[in-house]
Amino acid sequence: MTLLEQMKANAAKKQKTIVLCEGEDKRVVTAAAQVVKEGIAKIVLIGTEEEAKRVAPDVDLTGVTIVDPETSEKTAEYAKLLYEIRKAKGMTEEEALKAAKDRTTFGALMLKAGDVDGYVSGACHSTANTLRPGLQIIKTAPGTKLVSSCFVMIAPEGGNAYCSDGALVFADCALNICPTAEELAEIAVSSAQTGKVIAGIDPKVAMLSFSTKGSGNDSKFYDTVSKVKEAVKIANEKAPDLKLDGEFQFDAAIVPTVAALKAPDSSVAGHANVFVFPDINAGNIGYKIAERLGGFMAVGPICQGFAKPLNDLSRGCSTEDIVATVAITALQAE
């Protein structure tokens, strides 16, 4: 059984209900049917039956619950909930009723009300449009200040010499553009937990840089090396039992022979499976290289830090990507 198959099987044991907000997209409709057919989760698809049949006429939607915010008996109730959440920001009851009919907002309100266990959107909406309802309605988990993201990178068929677990975690490749040292530390701790819960790995976190243990110095320009070093210190204080070290170049983090030369005293170097990039430029480029040249399957971005599971899809996602994200969302649910 592959790691992805194991993730689906673990999700199926939980039988959570996940809302998919984009019933106008063929990939989403197809994924909804596949998830239900495979028994991975229960699905609420936001849209109309007519619309779903138009974009995916050959898809059997038996077992998929389709909800239209324009006609749902829950819309007024959700509008009241939204008004209570946003009235301090100046939202009127009329504005709340209009907003509640927006599909991504409606999905977030379903999650807030406890009518579903998780939320997935983004196949045909921007990250901003997908995550804004999360930030405004779901908000962050207690004790968490930052919403971040990671990708679970699933090794190609036949495996990878540096990926004994079958998966790696890359963060933050999608949300936080230039994290501070404090934010990098929080991303590291959240990503380790995601790797443990979703992929079943024993997290070994590498804080990445172009420098390994002081080999590089860019203080003339941006001083990013010292930021990563500070992030290591903060993360170790925040989660003292977590296996975490840095700063590392990528090869020192993952190749044992390189680690022996560059960081011989580190228990993480050469064995890392969770990688925290110093900024979104490095992270986004890195995961796409692993995906396109290394043959890894990039599942995500997986959101971390929300009070309830809420995940954003890439607009270039495939049906299988959506199915995998649904399984992950179900695994994140309590």
C-alpha positions in Angstrom: 0.0 0.0 0.0 1.4 3.4 -1.0 1.5 6.3 1.5 -1.4 8.0 -0.4 -3.4 4.8 -0.2 -2.7 4.6 3.5 -3.8 8.2 4.0 -7.0 7.5 2.3 -7.6 4.4 4.3 -6.9 6.3 7.6 -9.3 9.0 6.5 -12.0 6.4 5.6 -11.9 5.1 9.2 -12.9 8.6 10.5 -15.8 9.1 8.1 -15.7 12.9 8.4 -17.8 15.3 6.3 -16.0 17.6 4.0 -17.4 20.6 2.1 -16.2 21.2 -1.4 -17.1 24.8 -2.4 -16.8 24.7 -6.2 -19.6 22.7 -7.7 -19.0 24.6 -11.0 -15.7 22.9 -11.6 -15.5 19.5 -13.4 -12.5 18.4 -11.4 -14.2 19.1 -8.1 -17.4 17.4 -9.1 -15.4 14.4 -10.3 -13.4 14.3 -7.1 -16.6 14.5 -4.9 -18.0 11.4 -6.6 -14.6 9.6 -6.3 -14.3 10.4 -2.6 -17.7 9.0 -1.8 -17.3 6.0 -4.1 -14.0 5.1 -2.3 -15.5 5.8 1.1 -12.8 8.3 2.1 -15.3 10.8 3.5 -18.8 12.2 3.2 -19.1 15.1 0.8 -21.2 18.3 0.7 -20.8 19.9 -2.7 -21.8 23.6 -3.0 -23.6 24.3 -6.2 -26.6 23.0 -8.1 -27.4 19.5 -9.5 -28.0 21.1 -12.9 -24.6 22.8 -12.9 -22.8 19.6 -11.8 -24.4 17.6 -14.5 -23.5 20.2 -17.1 -19.8 20.3 -16.3 -19.5 16.6 -15.5 -22.4 14.8 -17.3 -20.9 11.3 -16.9 -20.2 11.5 -13.2 -22.4 9.6 -10.8 -23.1 11.8 -7.8 -25.0 9.2 -5.8 -24.2 9.8 -2.1 -23.0 13.4 -2.6 -25.0 16.0 -0.9 -25.5 19.1 -3.1 -26.3 22.4 -1.4 -27.2 25.7 -3.1 -26.7 28.8 -0.9 -29.3 30.6 -3.0 -32.1 28.2 -1.9 -30.8 26.5 1.2 -32.9 26.7 4.3 -29.7 27.2 6.3 -28.7 30.4 4.5 -30.6 32.7 6.8 -29.2 30.9 9.9 -25.7 31.2 8.6 -26.2 34.9 7.7 -27.1 35.5 11.4 -24.0 33.7 12.5 -21.9 35.8 10.1 -23.5 39.0 11.3 -22.6 38.1 14.9 -19.0 37.4 13.9 -18.5 40.5 11.7 -20.8 43.2 13.2 -18.0 44.7 15.2 -16.2 45.3 11.9 -19.3 47.2 10.6 -21.1 44.4 8.7 -24.9 45.0 8.5 -27.5 42.2 8.5 -28.3 42.9 4.9 -24.6 42.6 4.0 -24.3 39.4 6.0 -27.2 37.8 4.1 -25.7 38.7 0.8 -22.2 37.4 1.8 -23.6 34.2 3.2 -24.7 33.3 -0.4 -21.1 33.4 -1.6 -20.0 29.8 -2.0 -16.7 30.0 -0.2 -18.2 32.0 2.6 -21.2 29.6 2.9 -18.7 26.7 3.1 -16.8 28.4 5.9 -20.0 29.1 7.8 -21.0 25.4 7.5 -17.6 24.6 9.1 -18.0 27.2 11.8 -21.5 26.0 12.7 -20.2 22.4 13.0 -22.3 21.1 10.1 -19.2 19.8 8.3 -15.8 18.7 9.7 -13.5 20.3 7.0 -13.4 22.7 4.1 -11.7 22.5 0.7 -11.7 25.1 -2.0 -9.4 26.9 -4.4 -9.6 24.9 -7.7 -11.1 27.9 -9.4 -10.8 30.6 -6.7 -7.6 32.5 -5.7 -5.9 31.7 -2.4 -7.1 35.1 -1.1 -10.7 34.3 -1.9 -10.4 30.8 -0.4 -8.6 31.8 2.8 -10.3 35.1 3.6 -13.5 33.4 4.9 -11.2 31.2 7.0 -9.4 34.1 8.6 -12.6 36.1 9.1 -14.9 33.2 10.2 -12.9 30.2 11.4 -9.9 32.2 12.8 -6.8 30.8 14.3 -6.6 27.9 16.8 -6.1 28.8 20.5 -2.4 29.6 21.2 -1.7 30.1 17.5 -0.9 33.5 16.0 0.0 32.5 12.4 -1.8 30.6 9.6 0.8 29.0 7.5 1.0 26.2 4.9 3.0 23.2 3.8 3.1 20.6 1.1 3.3 16.9 1.7 5.6 15.7 -1.0 4.9 12.1 -1.8 7.8 10.1 -3.3 7.4 8.8 -6.8 6.7 5.1 -7.6 9.9 3.2 -6.9 10.8 5.5 -4.0 13.6 8.0 -3.5 17.0 7.3 -1.9 16.6 10.2 0.5 13.0 9.7 1.4 12.7 6.5 3.5 9.3 7.5 4.9 7.8 7.9 1.5 7.0 11.5 2.1 8.6 14.8 2.9 7.1 18.1 4.2 8.0 21.4 2.6 7.0 24.7 4.3 6.0 27.5 3.8 5.7 27.5 0.1 2.4 29.3 -0.4 1.3 31.8 2.2 3.9 33.7 4.2 6.1 35.7 1.9 9.0 36.7 4.1 8.5 35.2 7.6 10.3 36.7 10.6 12.4 34.4 12.9 9.4 34.0 15.2 7.1 33.1 12.3 9.6 30.6 10.9 9.7 29.0 14.3 5.9 28.7 14.4 5.9 27.3 10.8 8.4 24.7 11.8 6.5 23.5 14.8 3.2 23.4 12.9 4.7 21.6 9.9 6.2 18.9 12.2 2.8 18.3 13.6 1.3 18.1 10.1 3.9 15.6 9.0 3.2 13.5 12.1 -0.6 13.6 11.8 -0.9 13.4 8.0 2.0 11.3 6.8 2.8 9.4 9.9 6.4 10.4 9.9 8.7 11.0 12.9 9.5 14.6 12.2 13.1 15.7 11.9 13.0 19.4 11.0 15.7 21.2 9.0 15.7 25.0 8.9 17.0 25.8 5.5 19.4 28.4 4.2 22.2 28.9 1.6 24.5 28.5 4.6 25.2 25.5 6.8 26.2 26.2 10.4 27.7 29.6 9.6 29.4 28.7 6.3 27.7 31.6 4.5 27.2 35.3 5.5 24.9 37.7 3.7 24.8 40.5 6.3 25.9 43.0 3.7 22.5 42.6 2.0 19.7 40.9 3.9 21.1 39.0 6.8 18.8 36.0 6.3 21.3 33.6 7.9 21.0 35.1 11.3 17.2 35.1 10.9 17.2 31.4 10.4 19.6 30.9 13.3 17.3 32.9 15.5 14.4 30.8 14.3 16.2 27.6 15.3 16.7 29.0 18.8 13.1 30.1 19.2 11.7 26.8 17.8 13.9 24.8 20.2 12.6 26.8 23.1 9.0 26.5 21.9 9.2 22.7 21.3 12.2 21.4 23.2 11.3 17.7 22.4 11.1 18.3 18.7 14.1 17.1 16.6 15.0 20.4 14.9 18.3 22.0 13.8 19.8 24.4 11.3 20.8 26.4 9.6 21.4 23.9 6.8 21.8 23.9 3.0 19.4 21.4 1.5 22.1 18.8 0.7 23.4 18.9 4.3 19.9 18.4 5.6 19.1 15.3 3.5 22.3 13.6 2.3 24.2 11.7 5.1 27.6 12.0 3.5 27.3 15.7 3.0 26.0 16.1 6.6 29.0 14.2 7.9 31.2 16.9 6.4 29.2 20.0 7.0 27.3 19.3 10.3 28.9 16.3 11.9 27.5 17.0 15.4 23.8 17.3 14.3 21.4 14.5 14.8 19.0 16.0 12.2 21.5 16.8 9.4 21.4 14.1 6.7 18.1 12.7 8.0 15.6 15.5 7.8 12.1 14.9 6.5 10.5 18.3 7.3 12.1 21.3 5.5 11.4 24.9 6.5 12.4 27.4 3.7 13.6 30.9 4.7 11.0 32.6 2.4 8.3 31.9 -0.1 10.6 32.4 -3.1 12.8 29.5 -2.0 9.8 27.4 -0.9 7.7 27.8 -4.0 10.6 27.1 -6.3 11.8 24.2 -4.2 8.5 22.3 -4.2 8.0 22.8 -7.9 11.5 21.5 -8.7 10.8 18.4 -6.5 7.5 17.9 -8.3 8.5 18.4 -11.9 12.1 17.1 -11.9 12.0 14.7 -8.9 8.6 13.1 -9.7 7.2 13.8 -6.2 3.4 14.4 -5.9 2.8 17.8 -4.2 -0.3 17.6 -2.0 -1.4 21.0 -0.8 -1.0 23.7 0.2 -2.1 22.3 3.5 -3.2 25.0 5.9 -1.9 25.1 9.4 -3.1 27.2 12.3 -6.8 27.4 11.7 -9.2 26.5 14.5 -10.8 23.9 12.2 -9.5 22.1 9.1 -9.6 24.4 6.0 -7.5 23.8 2.9 -6.7 25.7 -0.3 -6.2 23.9 -3.6 -3.8 25.0 -6.4 -5.8 26.2 -9.4 -3.7 23.8 -11.4 -4.8 20.9 -9.3 -5.9 17.5 -10.8 -8.9 15.5 -9.6 -6.5 13.2 -7.7 -5.0 16.2 -6.0 -8.4 17.2 -4.8 -9.1 13.7 -3.5 -5.8 13.6 -1.7 -6.6 17.0 -0.1 -10.0 15.8 1.1 -8.3 12.8 2.7 -5.8 15.1 4.4 -8.5 17.5 5.6 -10.4 14.6 7.1 -7.2 13.4 8.9 -6.8 16.9 10.4 -10.3 16.9 11.8 -10.9 16.0 15.4 
